[in-house]
Amino acid sequence: MQGQAFWKDGVWHVVMRRPLVSEEQENEATLVPGRIQTVSFAVWNGENKERNGQKAVAPWFQLHIDPVAGL
């Protein structure tokens, strides 16, 4: 997985990238273009004294992966 993040106007913006089909299918979700999937994220914040398994968990979000042209 590749990722990039930046802080702007008091908000973090994060982009994560990985192949739709993973080589580790047992440990990663199958991402299907055109399907809406429910996702959530766990965020570790060291400034908030979070460590080890302590972290904030986001609510559920709806992820829509745009259909790939030609498939």
Biopython code that builds the backbone (N, CA, C, O; Angstrom):
import numpy as np
from Bio.PDB.StructureBuilder import StructureBuilder

atoms = [
    (1, "MET", "N", (0.840, -1.167, 0.000)),
    (1, "MET", "CA", (0.000, 0.000, 0.000)),
    (1, "MET", "C", (0.890, 1.237, 0.000)),
    (1, "MET", "O", (1.949, 1.256, 0.628)),
    (2, "GLN", "N", (0.455, 2.244, -0.697)),
    (2, "GLN", "CA", (1.149, 3.528, -0.729)),
    (2, "GLN", "C", (0.229, 4.564, -0.107)),
    (2, "GLN", "O", (-0.993, 4.436, -0.177)),
    (3, "GLY", "N", (0.808, 5.582, 0.496)),
    (3, "GLY", "CA", (-0.011, 6.615, 1.090)),
    (3, "GLY", "C", (0.674, 7.954, 1.093)),
    (3, "GLY", "O", (1.898, 8.053, 1.008)),
    (4, "GLN", "N", (-0.135, 8.978, 1.192)),
    (4, "GLN", "CA", (0.365, 10.341, 1.238)),
    (4, "GLN", "C", (-0.596, 11.147, 2.100)),
    (4, "GLN", "O", (-1.807, 10.932, 2.046)),
    (5, "ALA", "N", (-0.073, 12.066, 2.889)),
    (5, "ALA", "CA", (-0.928, 12.873, 3.754)),
    (5, "ALA", "C", (-0.401, 14.300, 3.819)),
    (5, "ALA", "O", (0.798, 14.543, 3.684)),
    (6, "PHE", "N", (-1.322, 15.241, 4.028)),
    (6, "PHE", "CA", (-0.905, 16.626, 4.257)),
    (6, "PHE", "C", (-1.927, 17.311, 5.158)),
    (6, "PHE", "O", (-3.102, 16.943, 5.180)),
    (7, "TRP", "N", (-1.461, 18.311, 5.897)),
    (7, "TRP", "CA", (-2.263, 19.088, 6.834)),
    (7, "TRP", "C", (-2.606, 20.409, 6.186)),
    (7, "TRP", "O", (-1.707, 21.124, 5.744)),
    (8, "LYS", "N", (-3.885, 20.756, 6.117)),
    (8, "LYS", "CA", (-4.296, 22.022, 5.505)),
    (8, "LYS", "C", (-5.527, 22.542, 6.224)),
    (8, "LYS", "O", (-6.513, 21.822, 6.385)),
    (9, "ASP", "N", (-5.468, 23.790, 6.655)),
    (9, "ASP", "CA", (-6.594, 24.461, 7.311)),
    (9, "ASP", "C", (-7.137, 23.659, 8.496)),
    (9, "ASP", "O", (-8.348, 23.587, 8.703)),
    (10, "GLY", "N", (-6.235, 23.062, 9.267)),
    (10, "GLY", "CA", (-6.641, 22.345, 10.464)),
    (10, "GLY", "C", (-7.203, 20.949, 10.236)),
    (10, "GLY", "O", (-7.790, 20.358, 11.143)),
    (11, "VAL", "N", (-7.027, 20.420, 9.030)),
    (11, "VAL", "CA", (-7.567, 19.099, 8.693)),
    (11, "VAL", "C", (-6.502, 18.269, 7.995)),
    (11, "VAL", "O", (-5.791, 18.768, 7.122)),
    (12, "TRP", "N", (-6.393, 16.993, 8.382)),
    (12, "TRP", "CA", (-5.510, 16.077, 7.667)),
    (12, "TRP", "C", (-6.219, 15.563, 6.421)),
    (12, "TRP", "O", (-7.404, 15.234, 6.473)),
    (13, "HIS", "N", (-5.510, 15.495, 5.316)),
    (13, "HIS", "CA", (-5.994, 14.911, 4.064)),
    (13, "HIS", "C", (-5.090, 13.724, 3.754)),
    (13, "HIS", "O", (-3.870, 13.868, 3.680)),
    (14, "VAL", "N", (-5.689, 12.558, 3.574)),
    (14, "VAL", "CA", (-4.914, 11.334, 3.384)),
    (14, "VAL", "C", (-5.406, 10.606, 2.137)),
    (14, "VAL", "O", (-6.608, 10.455, 1.920)),
    (15, "VAL", "N", (-4.445, 10.156, 1.320)),
    (15, "VAL", "CA", (-4.762, 9.338, 0.147)),
    (15, "VAL", "C", (-3.998, 8.032, 0.291)),
    (15, "VAL", "O", (-2.777, 8.029, 0.448)),
    (16, "MET", "N", (-4.735, 6.911, 0.237)),
    (16, "MET", "CA", (-4.114, 5.589, 0.297)),
    (16, "MET", "C", (-4.346, 4.899, -1.046)),
    (16, "MET", "O", (-5.388, 5.071, -1.679)),
    (17, "ARG", "N", (-3.360, 4.122, -1.464)),
    (17, "ARG", "CA", (-3.450, 3.477, -2.769)),
    (17, "ARG", "C", (-2.948, 2.038, -2.663)),
    (17, "ARG", "O", (-1.917, 1.758, -2.052)),
    (18, "ARG", "N", (-3.715, 1.134, -3.279)),
    (18, "ARG", "CA", (-3.302, -0.267, -3.357)),
    (18, "ARG", "C", (-4.026, -0.903, -4.540)),
    (18, "ARG", "O", (-5.030, -0.367, -5.010)),
    (19, "PRO", "N", (-3.535, -2.026, -5.021)),
    (19, "PRO", "CA", (-4.236, -2.700, -6.125)),
    (19, "PRO", "C", (-5.632, -3.146, -5.684)),
    (19, "PRO", "O", (-5.853, -3.439, -4.509)),
    (20, "LEU", "N", (-6.571, -3.197, -6.630)),
    (20, "LEU", "CA", (-7.907, -3.686, -6.304)),
    (20, "LEU", "C", (-7.852, -5.145, -5.869)),
    (20, "LEU", "O", (-8.545, -5.547, -4.934)),
    (21, "VAL", "N", (-7.026, -5.935, -6.547)),
    (21, "VAL", "CA", (-6.858, -7.339, -6.197)),
    (21, "VAL", "C", (-5.535, -7.468, -5.465)),
    (21, "VAL", "O", (-4.477, -7.150, -6.008)),
    (22, "SER", "N", (-5.606, -7.932, -4.239)),
    (22, "SER", "CA", (-4.415, -8.033, -3.410)),
    (22, "SER", "C", (-3.806, -9.425, -3.505)),
    (22, "SER", "O", (-4.508, -10.413, -3.719)),
    (23, "GLU", "N", (-2.493, -9.484, -3.342)),
    (23, "GLU", "CA", (-1.823, -10.778, -3.282)),
    (23, "GLU", "C", (-2.118, -11.466, -1.953)),
    (23, "GLU", "O", (-2.029, -12.691, -1.865)),
    (24, "GLU", "N", (-2.468, -10.705, -0.918)),
    (24, "GLU", "CA", (-2.793, -11.250, 0.403)),
    (24, "GLU", "C", (-4.305, -11.241, 0.593)),
    (24, "GLU", "O", (-4.811, -10.547, 1.475)),
    (25, "GLN", "N", (-5.015, -11.987, -0.205)),
    (25, "GLN", "CA", (-6.475, -11.956, -0.186)),
    (25, "GLN", "C", (-7.064, -12.371, 1.153)),
    (25, "GLN", "O", (-8.177, -11.963, 1.484)),
    (26, "GLU", "N", (-6.347, -13.169, 1.926)),
    (26, "GLU", "CA", (-6.850, -13.602, 3.226)),
    (26, "GLU", "C", (-6.882, -12.451, 4.229)),
    (26, "GLU", "O", (-7.724, -12.440, 5.126)),
    (27, "ASN", "N", (-5.973, -11.480, 4.087)),
    (27, "ASN", "CA", (-5.845, -10.396, 5.062)),
    (27, "ASN", "C", (-6.327, -9.045, 4.570)),
    (27, "ASN", "O", (-6.309, -8.081, 5.336)),
    (28, "GLU", "N", (-6.755, -8.940, 3.329)),
    (28, "GLU", "CA", (-7.178, -7.648, 2.798)),
    (28, "GLU", "C", (-8.542, -7.766, 2.129)),
    (28, "GLU", "O", (-8.887, -8.804, 1.563)),
    (29, "ALA", "N", (-9.301, -6.692, 2.205)),
    (29, "ALA", "CA", (-10.636, -6.669, 1.615)),
    (29, "ALA", "C", (-10.563, -6.702, 0.096)),
    (29, "ALA", "O", (-9.644, -6.149, -0.508)),
    (30, "THR", "N", (-11.534, -7.352, -0.504)),
    (30, "THR", "CA", (-11.668, -7.329, -1.956)),
    (30, "THR", "C", (-12.360, -6.029, -2.331)),
    (30, "THR", "O", (-13.445, -5.735, -1.829)),
    (31, "LEU", "N", (-11.746, -5.254, -3.205)),
    (31, "LEU", "CA", (-12.307, -3.975, -3.646)),
    (31, "LEU", "C", (-12.888, -4.154, -5.040)),
    (31, "LEU", "O", (-12.180, -4.535, -5.972)),
    (32, "VAL", "N", (-14.185, -3.877, -5.179)),
    (32, "VAL", "CA", (-14.882, -4.113, -6.432)),
    (32, "VAL", "C", (-15.364, -2.780, -7.001)),
    (32, "VAL", "O", (-16.173, -2.099, -6.372)),
    (33, "PRO", "N", (-14.871, -2.395, -8.195)),
    (33, "PRO", "CA", (-15.341, -1.148, -8.812)),
    (33, "PRO", "C", (-16.860, -1.154, -8.985)),
    (33, "PRO", "O", (-17.445, -2.151, -9.407)),
    (34, "GLY", "N", (-17.488, -0.024, -8.653)),
    (34, "GLY", "CA", (-18.923, 0.118, -8.793)),
    (34, "GLY", "C", (-19.711, -0.326, -7.568)),
    (34, "GLY", "O", (-20.915, -0.084, -7.496)),
    (35, "ARG", "N", (-19.066, -0.963, -6.614)),
    (35, "ARG", "CA", (-19.750, -1.441, -5.415)),
    (35, "ARG", "C", (-19.498, -0.476, -4.255)),
    (35, "ARG", "O", (-18.395, 0.051, -4.111)),
    (36, "ILE", "N", (-20.502, -0.249, -3.445)),
    (36, "ILE", "CA", (-20.339, 0.563, -2.244)),
    (36, "ILE", "C", (-19.960, -0.376, -1.103)),
    (36, "ILE", "O", (-20.630, -1.382, -0.870)),
    (37, "GLN", "N", (-18.878, -0.042, -0.389)),
    (37, "GLN", "CA", (-18.394, -0.869, 0.700)),
    (37, "GLN", "C", (-18.324, -0.042, 1.971)),
    (37, "GLN", "O", (-18.039, 1.154, 1.919)),
    (38, "THR", "N", (-18.576, -0.657, 3.093)),
    (38, "THR", "CA", (-18.496, 0.012, 4.384)),
    (38, "THR", "C", (-17.078, -0.150, 4.913)),
    (38, "THR", "O", (-16.537, -1.255, 4.941)),
    (39, "VAL", "N", (-16.476, 0.974, 5.336)),
    (39, "VAL", "CA", (-15.105, 0.949, 5.842)),
    (39, "VAL", "C", (-15.014, 1.791, 7.117)),
    (39, "VAL", "O", (-15.855, 2.652, 7.374)),
    (40, "SER", "N", (-13.983, 1.524, 7.897)),
    (40, "SER", "CA", (-13.669, 2.330, 9.068)),
    (40, "SER", "C", (-12.157, 2.371, 9.207)),
    (40, "SER", "O", (-11.454, 1.566, 8.597)),
    (41, "PHE", "N", (-11.659, 3.288, 9.994)),
    (41, "PHE", "CA", (-10.219, 3.454, 10.151)),
    (41, "PHE", "C", (-9.867, 3.580, 11.623)),
    (41, "PHE", "O", (-10.620, 4.162, 12.404)),
    (42, "ALA", "N", (-8.728, 3.034, 11.992)),
    (42, "ALA", "CA", (-8.181, 3.210, 13.328)),
    (42, "ALA", "C", (-6.977, 4.141, 13.190)),
    (42, "ALA", "O", (-6.133, 3.954, 12.313)),
    (43, "VAL", "N", (-6.909, 5.138, 14.058)),
    (43, "VAL", "CA", (-5.864, 6.151, 13.949)),
    (43, "VAL", "C", (-5.099, 6.224, 15.265)),
    (43, "VAL", "O", (-5.691, 6.400, 16.330)),
    (44, "TRP", "N", (-3.800, 6.088, 15.184)),
    (44, "TRP", "CA", (-2.924, 6.171, 16.347)),
    (44, "TRP", "C", (-2.377, 7.584, 16.423)),
    (44, "TRP", "O", (-1.817, 8.086, 15.448)),
    (45, "ASN", "N", (-2.534, 8.233, 17.572)),
    (45, "ASN", "CA", (-2.075, 9.609, 17.762)),
    (45, "ASN", "C", (-1.127, 9.653, 18.963)),
    (45, "ASN", "O", (-1.573, 9.678, 20.110)),
    (46, "GLY", "N", (0.165, 9.663, 18.698)),
    (46, "GLY", "CA", (1.158, 9.691, 19.762)),
    (46, "GLY", "C", (1.084, 10.939, 20.614)),
    (46, "GLY", "O", (1.386, 10.892, 21.806)),
    (47, "GLU", "N", (0.686, 12.057, 20.024)),
    (47, "GLU", "CA", (0.569, 13.307, 20.770)),
    (47, "GLU", "C", (-0.510, 13.195, 21.856)),
    (47, "GLU", "O", (-0.460, 13.893, 22.869)),
    (48, "ASN", "N", (-1.475, 12.315, 21.629)),
    (48, "ASN", "CA", (-2.555, 12.087, 22.581)),
    (48, "ASN", "C", (-2.201, 10.952, 23.557)),
    (48, "ASN", "O", (-3.072, 10.395, 24.224)),
    (49, "LYS", "N", (-0.906, 10.626, 23.621)),
    (49, "LYS", "CA", (-0.371, 9.565, 24.489)),
    (49, "LYS", "C", (-0.925, 8.183, 24.152)),
    (49, "LYS", "O", (-0.922, 7.294, 25.004)),
    (50, "GLU", "N", (-1.402, 7.991, 22.919)),
    (50, "GLU", "CA", (-1.860, 6.667, 22.495)),
    (50, "GLU", "C", (-0.646, 5.833, 22.117)),
    (50, "GLU", "O", (0.281, 6.327, 21.475)),
    (51, "ARG", "N", (-0.656, 4.574, 22.514)),
    (51, "ARG", "CA", (0.460, 3.690, 22.203)),
    (51, "ARG", "C", (-0.064, 2.260, 22.196)),
    (51, "ARG", "O", (-1.171, 1.986, 22.658)),
    (52, "ASN", "N", (0.747, 1.358, 21.666)),
    (52, "ASN", "CA", (0.363, -0.050, 21.579)),
    (52, "ASN", "C", (-1.014, -0.180, 20.922)),
    (52, "ASN", "O", (-1.199, 0.263, 19.788)),
    (53, "GLY", "N", (-1.972, -0.776, 21.616)),
    (53, "GLY", "CA", (-3.297, -0.972, 21.031)),
    (53, "GLY", "C", (-4.247, 0.191, 21.246)),
    (53, "GLY", "O", (-5.393, 0.138, 20.800)),
    (54, "GLN", "N", (-3.788, 1.258, 21.933)),
    (54, "GLN", "CA", (-4.653, 2.412, 22.176)),
    (54, "GLN", "C", (-4.723, 3.258, 20.906)),
    (54, "GLN", "O", (-3.694, 3.648, 20.355)),
    (55, "LYS", "N", (-5.919, 3.533, 20.453)),
    (55, "LYS", "CA", (-6.095, 4.351, 19.252)),
    (55, "LYS", "C", (-7.533, 4.821, 19.156)),
    (55, "LYS", "O", (-8.414, 4.317, 19.853)),
    (56, "ALA", "N", (-7.757, 5.776, 18.301)),
    (56, "ALA", "CA", (-9.111, 6.245, 18.024)),
    (56, "ALA", "C", (-9.654, 5.455, 16.837)),
    (56, "ALA", "O", (-8.922, 5.149, 15.895)),
    (57, "VAL", "N", (-10.935, 5.130, 16.891)),
    (57, "VAL", "CA", (-11.571, 4.407, 15.792)),
    (57, "VAL", "C", (-12.650, 5.302, 15.204)),
    (57, "VAL", "O", (-13.505, 5.816, 15.925)),
    (58, "ALA", "N", (-12.604, 5.482, 13.897)),
    (58, "ALA", "CA", (-13.574, 6.339, 13.210)),
    (58, "ALA", "C", (-14.907, 5.608, 13.062)),
    (58, "ALA", "O", (-14.962, 4.382, 13.152)),
    (59, "PRO", "N", (-15.974, 6.363, 12.835)),
    (59, "PRO", "CA", (-17.263, 5.712, 12.553)),
    (59, "PRO", "C", (-17.206, 5.042, 11.167)),
    (59, "PRO", "O", (-16.218, 5.179, 10.445)),
    (60, "TRP", "N", (-18.250, 4.335, 10.817)),
    (60, "TRP", "CA", (-18.312, 3.687, 9.507)),
    (60, "TRP", "C", (-18.542, 4.725, 8.414)),
    (60, "TRP", "O", (-19.305, 5.674, 8.591)),
    (61, "PHE", "N", (-17.867, 4.527, 7.279)),
    (61, "PHE", "CA", (-18.019, 5.372, 6.096)),
    (61, "PHE", "C", (-18.429, 4.500, 4.921)),
    (61, "PHE", "O", (-18.158, 3.299, 4.902)),
    (62, "GLN", "N", (-19.081, 5.106, 3.948)),
    (62, "GLN", "CA", (-19.431, 4.403, 2.717)),
    (62, "GLN", "C", (-18.371, 4.733, 1.664)),
    (62, "GLN", "O", (-18.195, 5.894, 1.295)),
    (63, "LEU", "N", (-17.677, 3.718, 1.189)),
    (63, "LEU", "CA", (-16.633, 3.878, 0.177)),
    (63, "LEU", "C", (-17.185, 3.439, -1.164)),
    (63, "LEU", "O", (-17.629, 2.301, -1.316)),
    (64, "HIS", "N", (-17.158, 4.335, -2.132)),
    (64, "HIS", "CA", (-17.586, 3.990, -3.481)),
    (64, "HIS", "C", (-16.385, 4.033, -4.394)),
    (64, "HIS", "O", (-15.738, 5.072, -4.524)),
    (65, "ILE", "N", (-16.077, 2.909, -5.032)),
    (65, "ILE", "CA", (-14.951, 2.844, -5.974)),
    (65, "ILE", "C", (-15.538, 3.008, -7.366)),
    (65, "ILE", "O", (-16.352, 2.197, -7.808)),
    (66, "ASP", "N", (-15.117, 4.064, -8.052)),
    (66, "ASP", "CA", (-15.635, 4.308, -9.394)),
    (66, "ASP", "C", (-15.381, 3.124, -10.306)),
    (66, "ASP", "O", (-14.302, 2.533, -10.264)),
    (67, "PRO", "N", (-16.360, 2.766, -11.132)),
    (67, "PRO", "CA", (-16.147, 1.686, -12.095)),
    (67, "PRO", "C", (-14.991, 2.023, -13.022)),
    (67, "PRO", "O", (-14.823, 3.177, -13.417)),
    (68, "VAL", "N", (-14.205, 1.036, -13.364)),
    (68, "VAL", "CA", (-13.072, 1.225, -14.256)),
    (68, "VAL", "C", (-13.573, 1.122, -15.697)),
    (68, "VAL", "O", (-14.239, 0.151, -16.056)),
    (69, "ALA", "N", (-13.255, 2.117, -16.516)),
    (69, "ALA", "CA", (-13.696, 2.104, -17.917)),
    (69, "ALA", "C", (-13.123, 0.904, -18.645)),
    (69, "ALA", "O", (-11.950, 0.561, -18.493)),
    (70, "GLY", "N", (-13.974, 0.275, -19.437)),
    (70, "GLY", "CA", (-13.514, -0.844, -20.271)),
    (70, "GLY", "C", (-13.622, -2.193, -19.603)),
    (70, "GLY", "O", (-13.315, -3.205, -20.233)),
    (71, "LEU", "N", (-14.051, -2.251, -18.341)),
    (71, "LEU", "CA", (-14.181, -3.566, -17.682)),
    (71, "LEU", "C", (-15.599, -4.030, -17.708)),
    (71, "LEU", "O", (-15.905, -5.111, -17.204)),
]
sb = StructureBuilder()
sb.init_structure("model")
sb.init_model(0)
sb.init_chain("A")
sb.init_seg("    ")
for serial, (resi, resn, name, xyz) in enumerate(atoms, 1):
    if name == "N":
        sb.init_residue(resn, " ", resi, " ")
    sb.init_atom(name, np.array(xyz, "f"), 0.0, 1.0, " ", f" {name:<3s}", serial, name[0])
structure = sb.get_structure()
